[in-house]
Amino acid sequence: MHESLGGRWEGRPFAVREQDDQQWRRWVAANAVRHGLRSVSDAAASHLSALTYAREALDGDWAAFRTRLCQLIDRSAR
């Protein structure tokens, strides 16, 4: 699924943000999930990549998501 969403950006080192392009947002969100899952089982994974992709995919909703994520981390640390 990830490859089919990102086919038009294949071969590029990164995908330039395309405003109001839902396919771009879905592809970036898929990257966030892919990197997040990889970081669970791969010690060499880039753990911050999942958050970077999530920030791009969520755009205006990022601030609320980040606040909620910090709350969950704070609760689990107790």
Beta strands, then each sheet from edge to edge (+ up, - down):
end
